[in-house]
Amino acid sequence: MNQHAKIEIRHSTCPHDCPSACALDIEVIDNSAIGRVRGSKRQTYTAGVVCAKVARYAERIHHPERLTYPQFRVGPKGAGKFARISWDDALDEIAARFNQAEREFGSESVWPYYYAGTMGLVMRDGINRLTHVKKYSRFYSTICSSIARVGFAAGTGRVAGVDPREMGVSDLIVIWGTNPVNTQVNVMTHASRARKERGAKIAAIDVYNNDTMKQADIKILLRPGTDGAFACGVMHVLFREGYADRDYLARYTDCPGELEAHLATRTPEWASSICGVPVAEIEAFARTVGQTKRSFFRLGYGFTRSRNGAAQMHAALCIPAVTGAWQYEGGGAFFNNLAIWKFNESIIEGHDAIDHSTRILDQSKIGRILTGDPVALKDGPPVKAMLIQNTNPMTVAPEQALVRQGFARDDLFTVVHEQFMTETARMADLVLPATMFMEHDDLYYGGGHQHISVGAKLIEPPGECRSNHQVLQGLARRLNAVHPGFEMSARELIDATLKKSGHGDIEALQADIWRDIQPDFRTSHYLDGFAHADKKFHFKADWAHVPLGNAGMMGAWDQMPTLPDHWASIEEADEAHPFRLATSPSRSFLNSSFNETPSSQAREGAPTVMMHPEDAAPLGIGDGDAVTLGNMRGETTLTAKLFDGVRRGVLIAESVHPNKAHIGGCGINMLTGAEAVAPVGGAAFHDNKVWAKRAAAGAFPAP
């Protein structure tokens, strides 16, 4: 007689690099497999909705191509030829090679490298503990949000805003610099609720007619990198036509008179000439914002992809301060809740072992670092050995030509701890199999909301997979890296971190499942003052003293506009490079995650570039033709998708497809730069000038 499988619903939190950090109800089958994954209705931000990628997670966790045992390279670098090795032998080899690099070139020649393949604190940040104890080169995280965070904090004094669930009681939700239909589905859940229940309007401001804009009531199509000009034109109208809340401005802001005088010349005509939005649309949007007290500005990560992104974020953030929208439920602004968690990660990261004289290397400059650029290396020793967790730099890092050259070095020893044989793993000397989030314990927070949670281990991992923490423990024993954190289990690290952070213990948080730590209304809306010392919202940005940790001032920070303005620091198109390219996120991939699952691959298809038909015609490019894009950094070839939802002179290539998916094997990040963006660094992934031409058959660039 056939027995029915036992299905139990258990709870977790999505660990992927997304602000939604969705609360999940997961079918666990016979304590050994994962079934359906749903958004939990018990958590008020997720509200029962989860993206299709994660809903299909069983396809990923039970994928037949998962790595399940350690392997060492037996062929040339990048050839993908590996043989099985035991865990003990693998860890012994890593320790021997790291120690050899340290003896010959100093401890800074070893560079542990990671990012946000998981947002769990134990599995993401524990690698820093090894770095600090061993005095290896430290890691400066610049690939994602640093630029936008600085712009937000320049205004409010900290990175925190209105409860994002208040979108549901707003009368106007302005979605700016994010495409949540693709990237943060829960934003649309709450915005759509407001539209259904209150008749609220949804406004979308972006650089192409994406899936969010298609659902919006108000659509603003900007030229890339011109948000600041649009914001100034809007604020000009707000002052000119009496929509500025002068009582609020006098009480809560630093220099409203100076701002108004500055904006006198930032007319809608001036703004239109820069951003491409017709004057009538600028004025109509300004009037809608001015007449709608409950206007919620949901500002996104798109700002962090541009060379002037910090200034643009600050300019957009200034609009609800001019109208006084912060005073009202459903009004104000939100970007991220970084400031409310107050997690003390000292045990996870080994803060007591930090040697501040040890150099900090910029994540985005990995290509320059691995090819020996003395400036990128801070005039220190070459990087001779790496441990890579939670990231795939051979696909996602900028300046891919340099990245490829660097990883191909025969004198670079590379260890990659991964779930699949990514393009970075193929370049490794040793590949170690990693667990997924349902196969280990971790601690999570939601950047896009206000909940913290424990994600408990639900099933055993396949084969010989080990968690990041287990790998670090094994290496620490062999490297004589002594720290209490290496002697603790993941659950013990979570418990200690919660207690140090004033959040109780692990049992209490697990009992809550998802704990809501949203500050009260007055705090969230800054009604008792903003987080600057003078308690004011700052229209006048002090870029050199934004209250966020960083690795020093970078780029042309001293040339940034103090008051909101258009800062012309973007990579402008020119005669040789007549197009501006943005590499925006897709719906079915998340950076390079999910690009191994068949359903996501089927939905995304081959890499494409959106091009306006009137731009394509003079170049002889038709829909579906192979097109080569290029600039001073490199070239890539992909398929043309003619689309009149982009402005003339703008190209959009959605997602980070594997390099091998591109015609000729060179991916989209061949075109992106790693120059440090002002004021504190970051990479401007959506800010590239390129040329385009129809690719001749048989003449595609070799990988």
C-alpha positions, 0 to 999 in steps of 0.5 A: 500500500502506498503511503502518503507523504507527510507535509508540514508547513514551516516558516523562514525568511527569503535570504536573497539580495532583495529589500523585501526579505519575504516571510515564507510558509514552506512545505517540508515533505517527509522532513527531507524535501521542499514543496511549495513556497508561499508568502506568509499572510502572518507577516504584515509586510509580505502579506501573503505575496512572494515573487515567482522566483522564490515560489519555485524554490523547490526547483532550485534547492533540489536542482540536479546540478547542485554542487555536492562534494569538494573538487579541485582543478585538474585542467587549465583555469576556466576549463571546468575540469575538476576531480573529487577531493575530501573535505579534510584534504581540501581544507588542509590545502587551503590553509597551506596555500593561505599560509604560504601566501602570508609567509611570502607576501604578508597576510594582506596578500590573502583577500576573503571576498563575499557579498549578498548571495545570502542576507543572513548575518551569520552566513554573510558576514562571518567571513569578516571574522576570519579576515580580522583575526588573520589580518587579511586584506579587509573588504569594502562593500561598494557594489550595491547600495552605498551611493543611495544610502548616502543621499538619503542620510544627507537629508534625514540624518539616518537611513530609516523612514516611514513604515512602508506599510503606510503605502496602503493608506496613502493617496499618492505612491511615488515609485522612483528609481525602482521597478518593484514588479521585477524586484520588490513585489510587496511594494506593489502589494501595498500600493495596489491596496491603496489604489483599490481601497482609497482610489490612490494614484501610483506614479512611476518615475524611471528611465524606461517603460518597465513593468511597474510603469505599465501599472502606474497611473502617472508615468514619468520617463526620464533620461538616465542620470537626470532625476535631480533636474526633474526634482528641482523642476518639481520643487520650483513649481511647488514654491511658485504655486503655493504648494510648499508648506511654509510652516513645516519648512520653518520648523523642520528644515534647515534653509528653506529660503535659500532653497527657494532662491536657488530653485528660482532658476530651476524652472520646468523649462530648464529641467525639461531640457535636461531630463527630457520630460515635457514641461506640462508633465513636470508641472502636472506631477508637481501639482498632484504632489502639492495637492496630495498631502498623503504622498509616499515617496518610495525611493529605490536602488536605481539611484545607487547605479549612477555617478550622480546617484547620491545627489539625485537621491537627495534631490528626490528626497527633498520633495516631501520635505517641501510639501510637509508630507512627512506630517501625515500617515501615508506621507513622507519617504522610505528607502531602507531601514538600515538604522533601526536594526541596531544589530551588534555583529561583534561576535559574528564579525570579530570586531575585537580583532580588527587591526585598523592598519590593515588595508581595505580593498574595494569590492568593485575594483576586483579587476584592477586589484587582481591585475596589479593596479598599485592604486587599487592595491593601496600600494600594498602586496599583490593578492595571491589567495582568495576565499569567495563566498556568496558572490559571483564576480566573474559575472557581476563585477564591473570591468569584466575584461580586467576581472577575467584577466585577474582570475586567469593568473596562474599565481592566484590561488582561488577557493570558491564556496558555492551552490552551483558551478558558476563562472567564478567557480569554474575559474577556481583551484578548489570548489566547495559545496555550499548549503542553501538557506533552508539547510542551515540556521541564520538571522535575518532583517528586512531592509525594505520593511521592519521585521527581524527573524530566525531562519531555522534549518528545515532539511538536511543538505544534499551530499557533502554540502557545508554552510559558510560558518562550518567552512570558516570553522574548519579553516580557523582550526587549520590557520590557528585563527582563534576567536570565540565565534569559531567555537560557537554553532550558528544558533549560538552566534544568533543567540549571542548577537540577539542578546548583545543587540537588546533583542532577547534570545533566539527562542523568543525570536523564534516564538515570534516567527517575524518580529515587528520592530517598526519605530513609533509614528512620531519617530518614523515621521521625524515629528520630534526632529530629524536625525541631524544634530540640529534636528532639521531636514537638510536641504543643504547636504554636507557630503563630507560628514554624512553619518554613515561608515565608509572607507574615506571620501572618494570621487569628486565629492568636493564638486557635488552640489550642496543644494539639490540640483542636476550634477552633470557627472554622469558618463554622457553620450558622445559622438563615438558613443552615442547611446546611454546604457542602463543594465536594469534588473529583470523579473526572473533573475536576481543578479546571477542567482536563479539563472541556473533554474530552468523556469527562470531561464525559460522566462528570461530567454537569451540576453537582449537589449531594448532599442528605440526603433528610430535609433535602430533603423539608421544602423540597419538593426532589426528586431531579433538581430545580433547587436554588438555594444562597446566602449573603452572597456570592452564589447558584448553581443546580444539580441536587439529588442525594438521597443518604443518605451525607451527614449531615443539614445537610451539602451536597456539590457535587463539582468545579469545573464551568464557571460556564456549566454551572450553571443561570443561569451562576453557579458554585459559587465564588460561595459561597466566601470569601477570608478569610485562614485562620489562621495564614498565610493560605489560602482555606477552600473547603469551609467555607461556610454556605448556605441552599437552596431549590427553584428556580422555573422561569424564575427562575434568576440571570443570569450 
